[in-house]
Amino acid sequence: MYATQALTHVVPLAAELDKNKVTPGVLGFLVFAALAVGVWQLMKSMNRHMGRVNFEEAPEPGAASAAEGTPGAPAEK
């Protein structure tokens, strides 16, 4: 079913409302609810993926050899 066909079924429901009163109606609520559910699912997925991330950085290979040759550094025996 296309979105335009779905809207044609919902539009007669909106015609029963007062023409002088501006409201988002049922369709506005459904769109807002769908967006809210989508954001909730995205946040849930993001939290799951962020929990899997390892934030520990590996030392750079050049940094270890440079630290050993610096003057004033304690010598290891």
Secondary structure, 3 states (H helix, E strand, C coil): CCHHHHHHHHHHHHHCCCCCCCCCHHHHHHHHHHHHHHHHHHHHHHHHHHHHCCCCCCCCHHHHHHHHCCCCCCCCC
